[in-house]
């Protein structure tokens, strides 16, 4: 596994030494700079995962560096921790206004430094992976979550969730209304997990109208039943009155022929390792795709569970 790279920038060599020793002891790769301009030069050559920079420095202050970096689309996602002197409230405000993600006050405890570094890196990784529409964790987080449960030898269930007839809805009502359906589906998943799931349950957004919920095998069926009930109650509200009264919309199939298209429904495939061994996240995805496809072949909203066993 590659080490995360952290650039530390301060004109005080003693502070740099403390930062370097503390960070390297936690396994981070550390680079050093002594002023703001040098920080920019290093970042252009070697993109670090995190910048820790003092507010007051020669040539260019930390808030100026921060402001320049946040204007560059290629590196604006890089997190920045600003270091300020004790009691310098205005420095903190300038740093945060310039785009700093967090700040530390000198002198600082090494344990607090490490805690803040881990928090900022974790938050940045989550934000970069999050779906921009729903803010739910994306594919990287989903794969990591499932693989972690496999590695920890937990008994789990992964619910693969997909909307049916969503393309026809988008074609008739437009992408803005389609986005409303996606966001409300995410809200239904969150509410359902809060009602029927556990605090450690996980909700992810694969993309488009595809979602994932990871829960325990004993709670999966009841949870999915709740999701379906809530979705079926919600779906008609997205249609115009005339379509709602009809119970369907008029659309065209791939051959261009006019046909009656039912309201959006939801299909769920539940994959569990309760009765079969699963060694890799790819197995979960393959089984889930198969189950979801079968659920989508049925009329209306449905939930299908894997029933095959392995020795």
C-alpha positions in Angstrom: 0.0 0.0 0.0 1.4 3.4 -1.0 2.1 5.9 1.8 0.1 9.1 1.9 2.3 12.1 1.2 2.2 15.1 3.4 3.9 18.5 2.7 4.8 20.4 5.8 5.7 24.1 5.4 7.1 26.4 8.1 10.0 28.8 8.4 10.8 27.5 11.9 13.1 24.4 11.7 12.1 23.2 15.2 8.4 23.1 14.2 9.3 21.2 11.0 11.3 18.7 13.0 8.4 18.0 15.4 5.9 17.7 12.5 8.3 15.4 10.5 9.0 13.1 13.4 5.3 12.9 14.5 4.0 12.2 11.0 6.7 9.7 10.0 6.1 7.7 13.1 2.5 7.2 11.8 3.8 5.9 8.5 3.3 9.0 6.4 5.8 10.1 3.7 6.8 13.7 4.6 8.1 16.5 2.4 9.4 19.8 3.7 9.2 23.5 2.6 10.3 26.7 4.3 8.1 29.4 2.7 4.9 29.9 0.7 6.5 30.1 -2.7 8.5 26.9 -2.1 5.3 25.2 -1.1 3.7 26.1 -4.5 6.8 24.8 -6.4 6.8 21.5 -4.5 3.1 21.0 -5.0 3.4 21.5 -8.8 6.1 18.9 -9.0 4.8 16.3 -6.5 1.1 16.3 -5.6 0.8 15.7 -1.9 -2.2 14.2 -0.2 -2.2 16.9 2.4 -0.6 20.3 3.0 0.2 21.5 6.6 1.3 25.1 6.4 2.1 27.9 8.8 0.1 31.1 8.4 3.0 33.6 8.8 6.0 32.9 6.5 8.5 34.7 4.3 7.8 35.5 0.7 4.1 34.3 0.9 1.8 33.8 3.8 -0.1 30.6 4.2 -3.5 32.1 3.4 -2.1 33.4 0.1 -0.9 29.9 -0.8 -4.2 28.4 0.2 -6.1 30.9 -2.0 -4.0 30.2 -5.0 -4.4 26.4 -4.6 -8.1 26.6 -4.2 -8.4 28.4 -7.5 -6.6 25.7 -9.4 -9.2 23.1 -10.5 -6.5 20.3 -10.7 -5.4 20.6 -7.1 -8.3 22.4 -5.3 -9.4 19.2 -3.7 -6.1 18.8 -1.8 -6.9 19.4 1.9 -5.0 22.0 3.9 -4.4 22.4 7.6 -3.3 25.9 8.6 -1.0 26.3 11.6 -1.4 29.6 13.6 0.1 31.2 16.6 -1.7 30.9 20.0 -4.6 33.4 20.2 -4.2 34.7 16.7 -8.0 34.6 15.9 -7.6 36.8 12.8 -5.1 34.3 11.3 -7.6 31.5 11.8 -10.4 33.5 10.1 -8.1 34.5 7.2 -7.0 30.9 6.7 -10.5 29.5 6.8 -11.8 32.2 4.4 -9.0 31.4 2.1 -10.2 27.7 1.9 -8.2 25.9 4.7 -10.0 22.7 5.8 -8.8 22.8 9.4 -6.3 24.6 11.6 -3.9 23.9 14.5 -2.7 26.3 17.2 1.0 26.3 18.2 2.2 24.7 20.4 0.2 21.6 19.6 0.1 18.0 21.0 1.4 15.4 18.6 -1.7 13.2 19.4 -4.0 16.1 18.4 -2.0 16.6 15.2 -2.4 13.0 14.1 -6.1 13.0 15.0 -6.7 16.0 12.8 -4.6 14.7 9.9 -6.5 11.4 9.9 -9.8 13.2 10.1 -9.1 15.6 7.2 -7.7 12.8 5.0 -10.7 10.6 5.8 -13.1 13.4 5.1 -11.4 14.3 1.8 -11.4 10.7 0.6 -15.1 10.4 1.4 -16.0 13.7 -0.3 -14.1 12.9 -3.5 -15.9 9.5 -3.6 -19.3 10.8 -2.7 -22.0 11.0 -5.4 -22.5 14.7 -6.2 -26.3 14.4 -6.3 -27.1 12.4 -3.2 -23.8 12.9 -1.2 -23.9 9.2 -0.5 -20.6 7.2 -0.6 -19.7 6.1 -4.1 -18.1 3.0 -5.7 -14.8 3.0 -3.9 -16.4 3.3 -0.5 -18.9 0.6 -1.4 -16.3 -1.9 -2.5 -14.2 -1.2 0.6 -17.2 -1.6 2.9 -18.2 -5.0 1.4 -14.6 -6.3 1.3 -14.0 -5.2 4.9 -17.0 -7.3 6.0 -15.7 -10.2 4.0 -12.2 -9.9 5.6 -13.7 -9.5 9.1 -15.7 -12.7 8.4 -19.0 -11.1 9.2 -22.4 -12.5 8.2 -23.9 -9.7 6.1 -26.4 -9.0 3.3 -25.9 -6.6 0.4 -29.1 -5.2 -1.1 -28.6 -4.1 -4.7 -31.3 -1.5 -5.5 -32.4 -0.3 -9.0 -35.3 1.7 -10.3 -37.5 0.3 -13.1 -39.0 2.5 -15.9 -36.7 5.4 -14.8 -35.4 6.1 -18.3 -39.0 6.5 -19.6 -39.7 8.9 -16.8 -36.6 10.9 -17.6 -37.6 11.0 -21.3 -41.0 12.4 -20.5 -40.4 14.7 -17.5 -36.8 15.7 -18.0 -33.5 15.2 -16.0 -34.4 17.7 -13.3 -37.5 15.7 -12.3 -35.4 12.6 -12.6 -32.9 14.0 -10.2 -35.7 14.6 -7.7 -36.6 10.9 -7.9 -33.0 9.9 -7.3 -32.7 12.2 -4.3 -35.9 11.1 -2.8 -35.0 7.5 -3.3 -31.8 8.2 -1.3 -33.9 9.7 1.4 -36.2 6.6 1.5 -33.1 4.4 1.9 -31.8 6.5 4.8 -35.2 6.6 6.5 -35.7 2.9 6.1 -32.3 2.0 7.5 -32.9 4.3 10.5 -36.3 2.5 11.1 -35.4 -1.1 10.4 -31.6 -1.3 10.3 -28.6 -0.9 12.6 -26.3 2.1 13.2 -23.4 0.3 11.5 -25.5 -0.3 8.3 -24.1 1.2 5.1 -25.8 3.1 2.2 -24.0 3.7 -1.0 -24.9 5.2 -4.4 -23.3 3.3 -7.3 -24.5 5.9 -9.8 -27.6 6.8 -11.8 -30.6 5.0 -10.3 -28.4 2.2 -8.7 -27.9 2.0 -4.9 -26.5 -0.4 -2.3 -27.5 -1.1 1.3 -25.2 -3.3 3.4 -26.9 -4.7 6.5 -27.2 -7.9 8.5 -28.8 -11.0 6.9 -31.5 -11.2 9.6 -32.6 -7.6 8.9 -32.3 -7.5 5.1 -35.8 -8.8 4.2 -37.7 -6.5 6.5 -35.6 -3.6 5.6 -36.2 -4.1 1.8 -39.9 -4.6 2.4 -40.0 -1.2 4.1 -38.0 0.4 1.2 -40.5 -1.0 -1.3 -43.5 0.2 0.7 -42.1 3.7 1.0 -41.1 3.9 -2.6 -44.5 2.7 -3.9 -46.2 5.3 -1.8 -43.9 8.0 -3.1 -43.7 7.1 -6.8 -47.2 8.4 -8.0 -46.4 11.8 -6.5 -43.8 12.5 -9.2 -46.4 12.3 -12.0 -48.7 15.0 -13.4 -52.3 14.7 -12.4 -53.5 13.4 -15.7 -50.8 10.7 -15.7 -51.5 9.9 -12.0 -55.2 9.4 -12.7 -54.4 7.2 -15.7 -51.9 5.1 -13.7 -49.3 5.2 -16.5 -47.5 7.4 -19.0 -47.5 7.3 -22.8 -44.0 6.7 -24.2 -42.2 5.0 -27.0 -40.2 1.7 -26.9 -36.9 1.2 -28.7 -38.7 0.5 -31.9 -40.4 3.9 -31.8 -43.8 2.4 -31.1 -46.2 4.2 -28.7 -46.9 2.2 -25.5 -48.3 2.5 -22.0 -45.5 2.6 -19.4 -46.2 1.9 -15.8 -45.0 4.1 -13.0 -41.5 3.8 -11.7 -41.0 0.8 -9.4 -38.0 -0.5 -7.5 -36.2 -3.8 -7.8 -33.9 -5.3 -5.1 -31.5 -8.3 -5.1 -30.3 -9.4 -1.7 -26.9 -11.2 -1.6 -25.9 -12.8 1.7 -23.1 -15.0 2.9 -25.3 -16.6 5.5 -25.6 -19.9 3.6 -22.8 -19.6 1.1 -19.1 -18.6 1.3 -18.1 -15.4 -0.3 -14.4 -14.6 -0.5 -14.3 -11.5 -2.7 -16.4 -8.4 -3.4 -16.5 -9.3 -7.1 -18.6 -12.4 -6.2 -21.1 -10.2 -4.4 -21.4 -8.0 -7.5 -22.0 -10.9 -9.9 -24.7 -12.5 -7.7 -26.3 -9.1 -7.1 -26.5 -8.3 -10.8 -28.1 -11.6 -11.5 -30.7 -11.3 -8.7 -31.5 -7.7 -9.6 -32.0 -8.6 -13.2 -34.5 -11.3 -12.2 -36.3 -8.9 -9.9 -36.6 -6.4 -12.8 -38.2 -9.0 -15.0 -41.1 -9.2 -12.6 -44.0 -6.8 -12.6 -43.9 -3.9 -10.2 -41.6 -3.5 -7.2 -39.9 -6.7 -6.1 -37.2 -8.1 -3.8 -35.3 -11.3 -4.7 -33.0 -13.2 -2.3 -30.2 -15.6 -3.2 -31.3 -19.1 -2.1 -28.5 -21.3 -3.5 -26.1 -22.9 -1.0 -22.4 -23.8 -1.2 -20.6 -26.3 0.9 
